[in-house]
Amino acid sequence: MSNNKKGSLVNVGLGMTLGAHITPLSRTFIEQADVVFVSASNRLVEQWVETMNKNVISLQGFYQEGKSRLQTYREMTEAILTEVRAGKSVCGAFYGHPGVFALPPHESIKQARAEGFKAHMEPGISAEDCLYADLGIDPGKHGCAHFEASQFLFNHRPFDPSAYLVLWQVGIAGDKSLKVFETSEKKRQLLVNLLLETYPENHVVTLYECAVLPIEETWQLDVALKDLAKQKMSMKTTLLIPPCCMKKPRSEVIDLAQQIN
């Protein structure tokens, strides 16, 4: 279907730290939109977006304890599309990067395009970007694999222990209901038990949360893997596991490569 209808949609990233990470282009889209939907867990972030546009609608009200997040995401998507279908220039402003661990930005763009509206995404600084900077990690040095913690736990996901392993949303590891915002220590222990099949129990891992406000500091906690499950975590807590072994060179390939001009 051709994109020739009047309404339009752009989903932009606000970055992780209030006011510091947004791009000039994303700011312009917010300022020029007929209506802005904002998704940020911190009310100060929403208030900051309101200084750029007078018609701002918060998406946080769709979240409820005990309510499936899939239902929440469907309702968010429909709210955004309702305004697009009304012929308005709509901007979705999402915490961090709008395409990272965020279903409504992807789904709303997909549906808007299918219905003939112009729709696209503008990137933002994500928690992954902040993790590399705050923890001093270069993914090109050892390699780096990323998984959502529960997906990693519930599925066979081969990985390389000579590379960094990053597990997202570790605070809700073991949850399949999509209705809770923190799981029990017993459920998190299931993840620890799986990791102990590969890593030694005293292997030091890092729990990480980046700063949201400029006055905040990055939070990180180094802990032995065996003690991980008992630590306090939230949905925004990320787990970084450093390599536990050396890379294994492919000597025959190295020799062959040296023989080729």
Backbone as CSV, one residue per row, in Angstrom:
resi,resn,N_x,N_y,N_z,CA_x,CA_y,CA_z,C_x,C_y,C_z
1,MET,0.846,-1.194,0.000,0.000,0.000,0.000,0.880,1.242,0.000
2,SER,0.559,2.210,-0.836,1.391,3.409,-0.934,1.194,4.291,0.286
3,ASN,2.280,4.960,0.685,2.227,5.840,1.851,1.830,7.244,1.414
4,ASN,0.529,7.465,1.194,0.085,8.769,0.702,-1.043,9.354,1.534
5,LYS,-1.341,8.762,2.680,-2.369,9.315,3.552,-1.788,10.468,4.358
6,LYS,-2.668,11.288,4.896,-2.241,12.521,5.547,-1.483,12.284,6.846
7,GLY,-1.971,11.364,7.669,-1.318,11.127,8.956,0.094,10.591,8.791
8,SER,0.926,10.772,9.814,2.300,10.273,9.759,2.766,9.935,11.164
9,LEU,3.818,9.135,11.229,4.350,8.705,12.520,5.857,8.631,12.476
10,VAL,6.496,9.163,13.505,7.921,8.948,13.715,8.127,8.620,15.184
11,ASN,8.833,7.556,15.456,9.183,7.178,16.820,10.647,7.497,17.050
12,VAL,10.913,8.294,18.071,12.269,8.780,18.321,12.763,8.292,19.678
13,GLY,14.078,8.351,19.853,14.694,7.980,21.118,15.047,9.202,21.941
14,LEU,14.744,9.130,23.235,15.088,10.216,24.150,16.468,10.029,24.754
15,GLY,17.073,8.856,24.522,18.330,8.549,25.184,18.080,8.116,26.613
16,MET,19.133,7.809,27.333,19.004,7.274,28.685,19.045,8.364,29.754
17,THR,19.893,9.358,29.599,20.053,10.403,30.611,19.282,11.647,30.194
18,LEU,18.434,12.140,31.062,17.546,13.258,30.791,18.269,14.453,30.184
19,GLY,17.832,14.826,28.983,18.327,16.038,28.342,19.683,15.940,27.692
20,ALA,20.436,14.878,27.988,21.820,14.794,27.539,22.006,13.997,26.259
21,HIS,21.077,13.099,25.944,21.303,12.121,24.884,20.441,12.324,23.634
22,ILE,19.476,13.184,23.675,18.578,13.337,22.539,19.303,14.015,21.371
23,THR,19.011,13.570,20.144,19.628,14.177,18.966,18.839,15.418,18.546
24,PRO,19.478,16.362,17.865,18.750,17.540,17.370,17.573,17.167,16.473
25,LEU,17.731,16.132,15.647,16.654,15.736,14.746,15.457,15.207,15.526
26,SER,15.706,14.374,16.534,14.605,13.852,17.344,13.887,14.980,18.073
27,ARG,14.635,15.933,18.572,14.021,17.080,19.230,13.111,17.841,18.264
28,THR,13.551,18.014,17.034,12.749,18.724,16.033,11.445,17.982,15.764
29,PHE,11.501,16.658,15.649,10.281,15.888,15.415,9.293,16.067,16.572
30,ILE,9.805,16.083,17.805,8.937,16.293,18.960,8.306,17.683,18.907
31,GLU,9.105,18.667,18.615,8.617,20.055,18.614,7.571,20.295,17.534
32,GLN,7.691,19.637,16.402,6.819,19.918,15.260,5.608,18.996,15.160
33,ALA,5.504,17.998,16.006,4.397,17.043,15.931,3.087,17.671,16.400
34,ASP,1.971,17.161,15.854,0.650,17.576,16.338,0.372,16.987,17.709
35,VAL,0.855,15.787,17.936,0.680,15.121,19.225,1.898,14.238,19.493
36,VAL,2.327,14.200,20.739,3.490,13.417,21.138,3.075,12.415,22.210
37,PHE,3.377,11.156,21.973,3.203,10.116,22.988,4.563,9.862,23.616
38,VAL,4.628,9.872,24.940,5.910,9.686,25.610,5.852,8.468,26.509
39,SER,6.906,7.665,26.441,7.046,6.488,27.295,8.352,6.608,28.054
40,ALA,8.239,6.935,29.335,9.414,7.058,30.208,8.951,6.796,31.628
41,SER,9.666,5.952,32.346,9.242,5.574,33.689,9.409,6.694,34.703
42,ASN,10.181,7.727,34.362,10.427,8.838,35.273,9.572,10.040,34.867
43,ARG,8.790,10.546,35.803,7.904,11.678,35.510,8.692,12.916,35.096
44,LEU,9.906,13.086,35.593,10.713,14.243,35.202,11.022,14.219,33.711
45,VAL,11.209,13.014,33.153,11.461,12.896,31.718,10.225,13.340,30.935
46,GLU,9.053,12.930,31.395,7.814,13.345,30.730,7.647,14.858,30.783
47,GLN,7.928,15.442,31.936,7.808,16.897,32.074,8.776,17.626,31.162
48,TRP,9.948,17.057,30.972,10.926,17.653,30.059,10.404,17.625,28.622
49,VAL,9.798,16.506,28.217,9.218,16.426,26.870,8.100,17.451,26.713
50,GLU,7.345,17.692,27.778,6.247,18.658,27.728,6.736,20.081,27.489
51,THR,8.004,20.370,27.776,8.545,21.706,27.487,8.780,21.896,25.996
52,MET,8.792,20.796,25.236,9.031,20.873,23.788,7.745,20.854,22.967
53,ASN,6.646,20.409,23.566,5.383,20.321,22.831,4.243,20.387,23.850
54,LYS,3.211,21.159,23.543,2.109,21.343,24.480,1.125,20.171,24.484
55,ASN,1.165,19.324,23.448,0.205,18.227,23.343,0.925,16.897,23.536
56,VAL,1.197,16.578,24.791,1.945,15.367,25.137,1.025,14.411,25.903
57,ILE,1.024,13.154,25.501,0.225,12.115,26.149,1.161,11.047,26.704
58,SER,1.057,10.762,27.997,1.896,9.738,28.619,1.336,8.354,28.338
59,LEU,2.225,7.422,28.052,1.834,6.029,27.830,1.953,5.193,29.100
60,GLN,2.478,5.775,30.171,2.739,5.006,31.386,1.461,4.508,32.045
61,GLY,0.349,5.202,31.818,-0.902,4.810,32.438,-1.421,3.464,31.971
62,PHE,-0.896,2.971,30.862,-1.327,1.668,30.354,-0.757,0.513,31.183
63,TYR,0.331,0.784,31.913,0.924,-0.261,32.757,0.109,-0.431,34.026
64,GLN,-0.120,-1.681,34.409,-0.795,-1.987,35.668,-0.222,-3.277,36.231
65,GLU,-0.081,-3.323,37.542,0.388,-4.543,38.194,-0.602,-5.675,37.938
66,GLY,-0.103,-6.819,37.517,-0.954,-7.961,37.238,-1.532,-7.999,35.841
67,LYS,-1.274,-6.975,35.052,-1.762,-6.896,33.674,-0.653,-7.328,32.732
68,SER,-0.980,-8.158,31.759,0.022,-8.623,30.816,0.631,-7.443,30.058
69,ARG,1.948,-7.432,29.968,2.600,-6.357,29.231,2.271,-6.429,27.746
70,LEU,1.963,-7.614,27.229,1.560,-7.713,25.824,0.266,-6.943,25.583
71,GLN,-0.678,-7.041,26.526,-1.921,-6.271,26.413,-1.628,-4.777,26.508
72,THR,-0.745,-4.420,27.415,-0.339,-3.019,27.552,0.240,-2.496,26.244
73,TYR,1.100,-3.279,25.624,1.744,-2.841,24.388,0.736,-2.720,23.250
74,ARG,-0.239,-3.624,23.205,-1.280,-3.529,22.178,-2.091,-2.247,22.348
75,GLU,-2.419,-1.909,23.580,-3.191,-0.699,23.845,-2.381,0.553,23.515
76,MET,-1.098,0.549,23.825,-0.240,1.679,23.464,-0.203,1.868,21.956
77,THR,-0.015,0.774,21.246,0.066,0.830,19.787,-1.222,1.377,19.198
78,GLU,-2.343,0.919,19.704,-3.632,1.370,19.183,-3.853,2.852,19.482
79,ALA,-3.431,3.313,20.655,-3.576,4.730,20.986,-2.785,5.602,20.012
80,ILE,-1.584,5.178,19.685,-0.751,5.921,18.732,-1.394,5.931,17.351
81,LEU,-1.836,4.765,16.892,-2.399,4.655,15.550,-3.715,5.404,15.414
82,THR,-4.468,5.516,16.487,-5.732,6.271,16.434,-5.482,7.710,16.020
83,GLU,-4.424,8.307,16.543,-4.090,9.693,16.190,-3.534,9.789,14.766
84,VAL,-2.771,8.785,14.353,-2.258,8.773,12.980,-3.422,8.686,12.006
85,ARG,-4.373,7.798,12.285,-5.544,7.634,11.403,-6.407,8.882,11.352
86,ALA,-6.299,9.715,12.393,-7.050,10.970,12.415,-6.383,12.048,11.577
87,GLY,-5.302,11.685,10.889,-4.621,12.620,9.994,-3.590,13.501,10.657
88,LYS,-3.165,13.148,11.859,-2.222,13.982,12.591,-0.777,13.543,12.370
89,SER,0.120,14.496,12.560,1.552,14.211,12.578,1.903,13.775,13.995
90,VAL,2.206,12.492,14.159,2.375,11.909,15.484,3.838,11.558,15.724
91,CYS,4.298,11.843,16.933,5.653,11.473,17.339,5.570,10.639,18.607
92,GLY,6.202,9.471,18.586,6.357,8.674,19.788,7.751,8.902,20.348
93,ALA,7.833,9.342,21.594,9.125,9.632,22.228,9.378,8.577,23.290
94,PHE,10.375,7.731,23.045,10.603,6.571,23.905,11.965,6.665,24.588
95,TYR,11.958,6.265,25.846,13.164,6.213,26.676,14.242,5.376,25.983
96,GLY,15.469,5.878,25.972,16.572,5.150,25.342,16.446,5.149,23.836
97,HIS,16.609,3.988,23.241,16.457,3.789,21.803,15.068,3.213,21.551
98,PRO,14.288,3.784,20.635,12.910,3.315,20.444,12.807,1.910,19.876
99,GLY,13.901,1.377,19.372,13.861,0.045,18.790,14.460,-1.033,19.667
100,VAL,14.868,-0.679,20.889,15.542,-1.631,21.772,14.649,-1.951,22.967
101,PHE,14.226,-3.216,23.081,13.344,-3.660,24.153,12.093,-2.785,24.235
102,ALA,11.515,-2.516,23.089,10.311,-1.693,23.021,9.455,-2.193,21.856
103,LEU,8.354,-2.857,22.172,7.492,-3.421,21.141,6.609,-2.390,20.434
104,PRO,5.942,-1.459,21.156,5.042,-0.515,20.479,5.683,0.314,19.366
105,PRO,6.936,0.790,19.513,7.515,1.552,18.397,7.614,0.736,17.119
106,HIS,8.055,-0.496,17.219,8.154,-1.342,16.022,6.772,-1.663,15.458
107,GLU,5.851,-2.049,16.343,4.534,-2.491,15.885,3.728,-1.331,15.309
108,SER,3.811,-0.160,15.925,3.048,0.986,15.417,3.547,1.424,14.044
109,ILE,4.855,1.382,13.833,5.410,1.729,12.522,4.994,0.695,11.486
110,LYS,5.071,-0.569,11.842,4.679,-1.643,10.926,3.225,-1.504,10.505
111,GLN,2.340,-1.270,11.480,0.922,-1.165,11.163,0.613,0.113,10.396
112,ALA,1.260,1.214,10.768,1.019,2.479,10.064,1.408,2.355,8.594
113,ARG,2.542,1.753,8.316,2.964,1.565,6.931,1.998,0.663,6.174
114,ALA,1.522,-0.403,6.851,0.585,-1.319,6.200,-0.721,-0.621,5.834
115,GLU,-1.063,0.424,6.599,-2.308,1.158,6.333,-2.091,2.349,5.407
116,GLY,-0.864,2.515,4.919,-0.613,3.551,3.919,-0.096,4.862,4.451
117,PHE,0.344,4.885,5.709,0.864,6.121,6.288,2.397,6.123,6.265
118,LYS,2.975,7.305,6.205,4.423,7.436,6.323,4.812,7.200,7.780
119,ALA,5.796,6.363,7.991,6.217,6.053,9.360,7.671,5.604,9.353
120,HIS,8.452,6.111,10.323,9.838,5.668,10.430,10.338,5.869,11.857
121,MET,11.541,5.414,12.107,12.155,5.455,13.439,13.452,6.241,13.407
122,GLU,13.674,7.037,14.447,14.945,7.734,14.645,15.641,7.129,15.863
123,PRO,16.919,6.791,15.765,17.599,6.112,16.870,17.885,7.030,18.048
124,GLY,18.175,6.407,19.159,18.585,7.133,20.351,19.671,6.344,21.067
125,ILE,20.312,6.971,22.020,21.339,6.296,22.813,20.649,5.289,23.731
126,SER,21.075,4.040,23.660,20.437,2.968,24.426,21.257,2.617,25.659
127,ALA,20.686,1.740,26.495,21.411,1.257,27.674,22.662,0.495,27.267
128,GLU,22.609,-0.156,26.097,23.796,-0.861,25.610,24.942,0.104,25.361
129,ASP,24.640,1.243,24.734,25.670,2.252,24.483,26.270,2.753,25.790
130,CYS,25.398,3.000,26.777,25.875,3.486,28.074,26.714,2.435,28.787
131,LEU,26.316,1.164,28.663,27.066,0.085,29.300,28.500,0.049,28.792
132,TYR,28.683,0.147,27.488,30.043,0.127,26.942,30.881,1.267,27.507
133,ALA,30.271,2.450,27.619,31.005,3.614,28.106,31.263,3.537,29.610
134,ASP,30.213,3.192,30.381,30.330,3.216,31.845,31.197,2.095,32.397
135,LEU,31.130,0.915,31.773,31.878,-0.241,32.280,33.181,-0.473,31.528
136,GLY,33.468,0.375,30.549,34.741,0.265,29.835,34.840,-0.976,28.976
137,ILE,33.751,-1.347,28.328,33.710,-2.572,27.527,33.845,-2.244,26.047
138,ASP,34.760,-2.911,25.373,34.884,-2.813,23.925,34.419,-4.137,23.336
139,PRO,33.231,-4.171,22.701,32.718,-5.439,22.173,33.580,-6.021,21.069
140,GLY,34.455,-5.211,20.493,35.320,-5.709,19.436,36.549,-6.451,19.947
141,LYS,36.828,-6.347,21.244,38.040,-6.975,21.779,37.864,-8.479,21.977
142,HIS,36.806,-8.867,22.645,36.568,-10.279,22.921,35.319,-10.814,22.217
143,GLY,34.496,-9.901,21.695,33.176,-10.283,21.205,32.155,-10.093,22.315
144,CYS,30.886,-9.999,21.939,29.854,-9.718,22.929,28.522,-10.277,22.437
145,ALA,27.872,-11.069,23.258,26.571,-11.637,22.922,25.513,-11.072,23.860
146,HIS,24.339,-10.728,23.308,23.254,-10.139,24.083,22.016,-11.021,24.016
147,PHE,21.381,-11.232,25.165,20.129,-11.984,25.229,19.229,-11.364,26.288
148,GLU,17.927,-11.461,26.088,16.983,-11.174,27.166,17.073,-12.338,28.133
149,ALA,17.102,-12.058,29.439,17.449,-13.075,30.430,16.506,-14.278,30.412
150,SER,15.206,-14.045,30.344,14.267,-15.170,30.352,14.347,-15.975,29.062
151,GLN,14.546,-15.308,27.932,14.712,-16.028,26.671,15.960,-16.908,26.724
152,PHE,17.005,-16.388,27.326,18.241,-17.143,27.484,18.014,-18.363,28.364
153,LEU,17.213,-18.192,29.412,16.951,-19.270,30.360,16.042,-20.344,29.773
154,PHE,15.021,-19.931,29.047,13.989,-20.866,28.588,14.302,-21.552,27.265
155,ASN,15.358,-21.126,26.589,15.681,-21.680,25.275,17.143,-22.121,25.234
156,HIS,17.434,-23.042,24.341,18.824,-23.438,24.108,19.495,-22.337,23.290
157,ARG,20.363,-21.557,23.928,21.036,-20.451,23.255,22.547,-20.632,23.369
158,PRO,23.154,-21.304,22.404,24.616,-21.478,22.452,25.328,-20.129,22.512
159,PHE,26.386,-20.059,23.303,27.143,-18.814,23.413,28.599,-19.159,23.661
160,ASP,29.447,-18.170,23.509,30.890,-18.349,23.602,31.390,-17.758,24.916
161,PRO,31.841,-18.559,25.883,32.300,-18.026,27.167,33.617,-17.265,27.088
162,SER,34.257,-17.247,25.915,35.455,-16.418,25.763,35.086,-14.984,25.368
163,ALA,33.775,-14.726,25.201,33.266,-13.391,24.879,32.456,-12.864,26.058
164,TYR,32.154,-11.576,26.052,31.252,-11.012,27.048,29.841,-11.544,26.798
165,LEU,29.120,-11.794,27.870,27.716,-12.179,27.798,26.907,-11.116,28.535
166,VAL,25.937,-10.515,27.847,25.087,-9.484,28.439,23.658,-10.008,28.477
167,LEU,23.077,-10.037,29.671,21.702,-10.496,29.847,20.843,-9.324,30.325
168,TRP,19.824,-9.016,29.535,18.959,-7.877,29.809,17.748,-8.301,30.627
169,GLN,17.231,-7.362,31.405,16.043,-7.579,32.239,16.244,-8.785,33.161
170,VAL,17.415,-8.860,33.754,17.748,-9.990,34.617,16.887,-10.003,35.874
171,GLY,16.325,-8.855,36.249,15.479,-8.781,37.432,14.161,-9.512,37.298
172,ILE,13.762,-9.826,36.055,12.535,-10.600,35.850,12.847,-11.932,35.177
173,ALA,14.073,-12.409,35.344,14.452,-13.707,34.790,13.567,-14.806,35.373
174,GLY,13.081,-15.675,34.517,12.242,-16.778,34.953,10.756,-16.504,34.861
175,ASP,10.369,-15.297,34.445,8.942,-14.960,34.341,8.409,-15.256,32.941
176,LYS,7.283,-15.951,32.867,6.602,-16.186,31.600,5.234,-15.528,31.548
177,SER,4.792,-14.947,32.653,3.462,-14.343,32.703,3.413,-12.967,32.062
178,LEU,4.562,-12.278,32.013,4.640,-10.892,31.531,3.768,-9.960,32.354
179,LYS,3.547,-10.320,33.634,2.687,-9.522,34.495,3.414,-8.961,35.709
180,VAL,4.664,-9.342,35.913,5.386,-8.906,37.109,6.556,-8.011,36.713
181,PHE,7.039,-7.259,37.691,8.141,-6.339,37.450,9.403,-6.756,38.205
182,GLU,9.317,-7.884,38.913,10.483,-8.464,39.582,10.145,-9.905,39.932
183,THR,11.073,-10.815,39.699,10.836,-12.216,40.038,11.516,-12.560,41.362
184,SER,11.202,-13.744,41.849,11.716,-14.180,43.145,13.171,-14.638,43.034
185,GLU,13.814,-14.724,44.184,15.188,-15.215,44.217,15.262,-16.643,43.687
186,LYS,14.234,-17.450,43.973,14.234,-18.839,43.516,14.211,-18.923,41.989
187,LYS,13.443,-18.040,41.355,13.412,-18.057,39.887,14.725,-17.566,39.308
188,ARG,15.309,-16.544,39.918,16.595,-16.049,39.427,17.691,-17.094,39.633
189,GLN,17.528,-17.938,40.663,18.510,-18.990,40.906,18.532,-19.992,39.761
190,LEU,17.405,-20.175,39.080,17.380,-21.048,37.906,18.368,-20.548,36.848
191,LEU,18.408,-19.233,36.671,19.354,-18.647,35.722,20.782,-18.846,36.208
192,VAL,21.010,-18.626,37.499,22.353,-18.809,38.057,22.812,-20.254,37.867
193,ASN,21.936,-21.195,38.133,22.295,-22.608,37.975,22.705,-22.912,36.543
194,LEU,21.992,-22.336,35.590,22.344,-22.534,34.186,23.719,-21.947,33.882
195,LEU,23.996,-20.759,34.385,25.282,-20.110,34.137,26.433,-20.866,34.805
196,LEU,26.146,-21.483,35.950,27.186,-22.236,36.660,27.609,-23.490,35.904
197,GLU,26.854,-23.891,34.909,27.274,-25.001,34.058,28.458,-24.613,33.181
198,THR,28.657,-23.296,33.007,29.731,-22.795,32.151,30.789,-22.024,32.928
199,TYR,30.358,-21.222,33.897,31.270,-20.329,34.611,31.546,-20.848,36.016
200,PRO,32.735,-20.581,36.563,33.033,-20.969,37.948,32.187,-20.154,38.921
201,GLU,31.909,-20.714,40.086,31.001,-20.073,41.033,31.534,-18.748,41.562
202,ASN,32.844,-18.566,41.586,33.430,-17.303,42.054,33.714,-16.323,40.930
203,HIS,33.260,-16.624,39.729,33.436,-15.719,38.591,32.714,-14.410,38.907
204,VAL,33.415,-13.296,38.808,32.846,-11.998,39.170,32.034,-11.441,38.004
205,VAL,30.766,-11.144,38.268,29.868,-10.575,37.272,29.418,-9.199,37.753
206,THR,28.824,-8.424,36.865,28.449,-7.051,37.204,26.976,-6.804,36.931
207,LEU,26.261,-6.311,37.935,24.910,-5.797,37.761,25.019,-4.306,37.477
208,TYR,24.228,-3.838,36.508,24.436,-2.477,36.000,23.111,-1.774,35.730
209,GLU,23.043,-0.499,36.101,21.944,0.387,35.715,22.540,1.745,35.395
210,CYS,22.193,2.280,34.224,22.761,3.578,33.838,21.977,4.711,34.493
211,ALA,22.564,5.880,34.512,21.938,7.052,35.126,20.804,7.564,34.253
212,VAL,19.685,7.933,34.892,18.545,8.508,34.176,18.568,10.031,34.272
213,LEU,18.909,10.547,35.431,18.973,11.984,35.645,20.427,12.440,35.673
214,PRO,20.705,13.666,35.206,22.094,14.161,35.201,22.735,14.182,36.586
215,ILE,21.919,14.278,37.641,22.464,14.335,38.997,22.726,12.938,39.562
216,GLU,22.278,11.898,38.839,22.487,10.528,39.294,23.828,9.991,38.822
217,GLU,24.265,8.942,39.474,25.475,8.244,39.067,25.117,6.851,38.574
218,THR,25.927,6.340,37.679,25.764,4.960,37.237,25.845,4.024,38.435
219,TRP,24.962,3.013,38.454,24.995,2.020,39.523,25.550,0.720,38.989
220,GLN,26.521,0.169,39.693,27.044,-1.138,39.329,27.440,-1.888,40.595
221,LEU,27.276,-3.186,40.544,27.616,-4.034,41.677,28.341,-5.258,41.158
222,ASP,29.578,-5.437,41.602,30.355,-6.620,41.252,30.116,-7.694,42.313
223,VAL,29.767,-8.889,41.864,29.401,-9.945,42.792,29.808,-11.299,42.215
224,ALA,30.125,-12.237,43.083,30.413,-13.597,42.627,29.143,-14.211,42.053
225,LEU,29.289,-14.969,40.983,28.133,-15.554,40.309,27.265,-16.357,41.277
226,LYS,27.866,-17.081,42.197,27.107,-17.914,43.130,26.173,-17.100,44.011
227,ASP,26.458,-15.803,44.186,25.654,-14.932,45.047,24.707,-14.037,44.266
228,LEU,24.604,-14.241,42.980,23.856,-13.324,42.122,22.367,-13.288,42.442
229,ALA,21.742,-14.441,42.611,20.281,-14.506,42.715,19.732,-13.723,43.898
230,LYS,20.497,-13.580,44.965,20.008,-12.928,46.174,20.105,-11.401,46.108
231,GLN,20.684,-10.860,45.049,20.863,-9.422,44.940,19.556,-8.732,44.527
232,LYS,19.381,-7.493,44.946,18.205,-6.700,44.583,18.336,-6.247,43.136
233,MET,17.281,-6.475,42.350,17.293,-6.110,40.926,15.943,-5.524,40.538
234,SER,15.907,-4.882,39.366,14.665,-4.361,38.814,14.614,-4.695,37.331
235,MET,13.550,-4.248,36.660,13.417,-4.523,35.226,14.539,-3.873,34.410
236,LYS,15.109,-2.791,34.924,16.135,-2.085,34.155,17.554,-2.553,34.491
237,THR,17.690,-3.561,35.361,19.012,-4.080,35.715,19.540,-4.981,34.614
238,THR,20.773,-4.760,34.228,21.449,-5.551,33.200,22.599,-6.317,33.846
239,LEU,22.827,-7.533,33.375,23.917,-8.365,33.894,25.011,-8.494,32.843
240,LEU,26.225,-8.155,33.236,27.399,-8.315,32.374,28.272,-9.427,32.934
241,ILE,28.542,-10.430,32.107,29.408,-11.537,32.494,30.662,-11.483,31.616
242,PRO,31.823,-11.249,32.202,33.055,-11.178,31.411,33.505,-12.571,30.977
243,PRO,34.414,-12.641,30.011,34.923,-13.945,29.554,35.549,-14.734,30.706
244,CYS,35.410,-16.053,30.621,36.007,-16.909,31.650,37.109,-17.798,31.077
245,CYS,37.380,-17.646,29.793,38.423,-18.458,29.171,38.999,-17.713,27.977
246,MET,40.107,-18.201,27.463,40.754,-17.574,26.323,40.110,-18.029,25.010
247,LYS,40.240,-17.200,24.002,39.806,-17.602,22.660,40.675,-18.753,22.149
248,LYS,40.081,-19.641,21.375,40.809,-20.773,20.815,41.143,-20.491,19.357
249,PRO,42.412,-20.222,19.060,42.792,-19.899,17.674,42.563,-21.078,16.730
250,ARG,42.165,-20.782,15.493,42.096,-21.783,14.426,43.437,-21.763,13.699
251,SER,44.373,-22.556,14.182,45.738,-22.515,13.670,45.801,-22.812,12.178
252,GLU,44.996,-23.783,11.723,45.047,-24.146,10.310,44.565,-23.002,9.418
253,VAL,43.588,-22.233,9.900,43.089,-21.095,9.121,44.107,-19.968,9.138
254,ILE,44.742,-19.777,10.287,45.783,-18.743,10.378,46.926,-19.060,9.408
255,ASP,47.357,-20.326,9.374,48.440,-20.728,8.474,48.021,-20.535,7.029
256,LEU,46.776,-20.906,6.701,46.295,-20.766,5.338,46.212,-19.292,4.942
257,ALA,45.748,-18.454,5.841,45.617,-17.030,5.540,46.974,-16.384,5.274
258,GLN,48.004,-16.863,5.979,49.346,-16.301,5.798,49.958,-16.715,4.472
259,GLN,49.447,-17.798,3.905,49.967,-18.269,2.630,49.311,-17.589,1.418
260,ILE,48.204,-16.912,1.699,47.454,-16.272,0.608,47.882,-14.815,0.485
261,ASN,48.165,-14.405,-0.753,48.575,-13.016,-1.004,47.342,-12.108,-0.952
